[in-house]
């Protein structure tokens, strides 16, 4: 079991914190229970899910995705929050949850991948998550770039990615 917040939270406790935030419940963790990085990501979650409907399929997908990332990776503890906005990156994955072709539980990440985390490793890890969730058949890696754009999210391009990744008829897209 991994620990978060400088050893003060287990991955299960950190998952519970994220789930409570997504469900709109008050979160009370022992004072200094979270690292600055984990606290920042939790703050981003609070901003997004403030006033959300707890039982929406989007919230259920978000709980599943964020808990899988917390349990299986060190993303919420080590991804530099000032340079890589992890929560805004993961949210579009939740929006397309009905197109996930594999379960989150089958996305395996080796814990040693996080011993020496670098920005490049983070991108490889996030790409592996995207491909695990959406890609049924091999497709060129340059398609992944639609998920890594700066600025506003272009949902039309993300929809194209999902459509092509699952080998659907491109003629059906408008």
C-alpha positions in Angstrom: 0.0 0.0 0.0 1.4 3.4 -1.0 1.5 6.4 1.3 0.6 9.9 0.4 1.4 13.3 2.0 4.8 12.5 3.3 3.7 9.2 4.7 0.7 10.6 6.6 -2.0 9.1 4.3 -2.3 5.6 2.8 -3.4 5.4 -0.8 -6.8 4.2 0.5 -7.1 7.2 2.8 -6.1 9.5 -0.1 -8.6 7.8 -2.3 -11.3 8.4 0.3 -10.3 12.1 0.4 -10.7 12.4 -3.3 -14.0 10.5 -3.4 -15.4 12.7 -0.6 -14.4 15.8 -2.6 -16.0 14.5 -5.8 -19.2 13.6 -3.9 -19.3 17.1 -2.3 -18.7 16.0 1.2 -16.6 18.0 3.7 -13.1 16.7 4.0 -11.3 16.7 7.3 -7.8 15.3 7.4 -5.4 15.7 10.3 -3.4 18.9 10.1 -0.6 18.6 8.2 -2.0 15.5 6.5 -1.3 16.3 2.9 1.7 17.4 1.0 1.5 20.7 -1.0 1.2 18.8 -4.3 -1.6 16.5 -3.1 -3.4 19.4 -1.4 -3.2 21.4 -4.7 -4.8 18.6 -6.7 -7.5 18.2 -4.0 -8.2 21.9 -4.3 -8.6 21.6 -8.0 -11.0 18.7 -7.5 -13.0 20.9 -5.1 -13.3 23.7 -7.6 -14.6 21.3 -10.3 -17.0 19.2 -8.2 -18.4 22.0 -6.0 -22.2 21.5 -6.2 -22.1 18.5 -8.5 -24.7 15.8 -8.5 -23.1 12.9 -6.6 -24.7 10.1 -8.5 -24.2 11.3 -12.0 -22.3 8.9 -14.3 -19.6 11.6 -14.7 -19.0 11.7 -10.9 -18.9 7.9 -10.7 -16.4 7.8 -13.6 -14.3 10.6 -11.9 -14.3 8.7 -8.6 -13.2 5.5 -10.3 -10.5 7.3 -12.4 -9.0 9.4 -9.6 -9.0 6.4 -7.1 -7.3 4.2 -9.7 -4.7 6.9 -10.3 -4.2 7.3 -6.5 -4.0 3.6 -5.8 -1.9 2.5 -8.7 0.4 5.5 -9.3 2.1 8.4 -7.5 0.7 11.0 -9.9 -1.1 13.0 -7.2 1.9 13.1 -5.0 4.8 13.7 -7.4 3.4 15.5 -10.5 4.6 19.1 -10.2 1.3 21.0 -9.8 2.7 24.3 -11.1 3.8 22.9 -14.5 1.3 20.1 -15.2 -2.3 20.5 -14.4 -3.3 16.9 -13.6 -6.9 17.3 -12.6 -7.9 19.4 -15.7 -6.1 16.8 -17.8 -8.0 13.8 -16.3 -11.4 15.4 -16.4 -12.0 14.9 -20.2 -11.2 11.2 -19.7 -14.2 11.1 -17.4 -16.4 13.0 -19.8 -15.8 10.2 -22.4 -16.2 7.4 -19.8 -19.0 5.6 -21.7 -16.4 4.9 -24.4 -13.8 3.3 -22.1 -13.0 -0.1 -23.7 -11.1 -1.5 -20.7 -11.5 -1.3 -17.0 -9.4 1.1 -14.9 -8.5 -1.8 -12.6 -6.6 -3.5 -15.5 -4.4 -0.5 -16.0 -1.2 -1.7 -14.3 1.6 0.6 -13.4 4.8 -0.6 -11.7 5.6 1.3 -8.5 9.2 1.7 -9.5 8.1 4.0 -12.3 7.7 6.6 -9.7 11.0 6.3 -7.8 12.6 8.9 -10.1 9.6 10.8 -11.6 10.4 13.2 -14.4 8.1 15.1 -16.6 8.7 12.7 -19.5 7.7 9.7 -17.4 4.5 11.5 -16.5 3.6 12.0 -20.2 4.4 8.3 -20.9 2.2 7.3 -18.0 -0.7 9.5 -19.1 -0.4 8.3 -22.6 -0.6 4.7 -21.4 -3.8 5.6 -19.5 -5.4 7.2 -22.6 -4.5 4.3 -24.8 -5.6 1.7 -22.2 -9.0 3.4 -21.8 -9.8 4.2 -25.4 -7.7 2.5 -28.0 -9.0 -0.9 -29.3 -6.8 -1.1 -32.3 -3.3 0.3 -32.9 -3.1 3.8 -34.1 -0.2 6.3 -34.6 1.0 8.0 -31.5 0.7 11.5 -33.0 -3.1 11.1 -32.4 -2.4 11.3 -28.6 -1.4 15.0 -29.0 -5.1 16.0 -28.9 -5.2 15.2 -25.2 -2.1 17.3 -24.5 -3.1 20.7 -25.9 -2.5 23.9 -24.0 -5.5 26.2 -23.5 -9.1 25.3 -23.9 -10.1 21.7 -24.5 -11.3 20.9 -28.0 -13.9 18.2 -27.3 -14.5 17.7 -31.1 -10.9 16.6 -31.5 -11.2 14.3 -28.4 -14.3 12.8 -29.9 -12.5 12.2 -33.2 -9.7 10.5 -31.2 -12.1 8.2 -29.4 -14.0 7.4 -32.6 -10.8 6.5 -34.5 -9.3 4.7 -31.6 -12.2 2.4 -31.4 -12.2 1.8 -35.2 -15.6 3.2 -35.8 -16.8 4.5 -39.2 -15.3 7.9 -39.7 -18.1 8.8 -42.1 -20.5 8.9 -39.1 -18.7 12.0 -37.6 -19.9 15.4 -38.7 
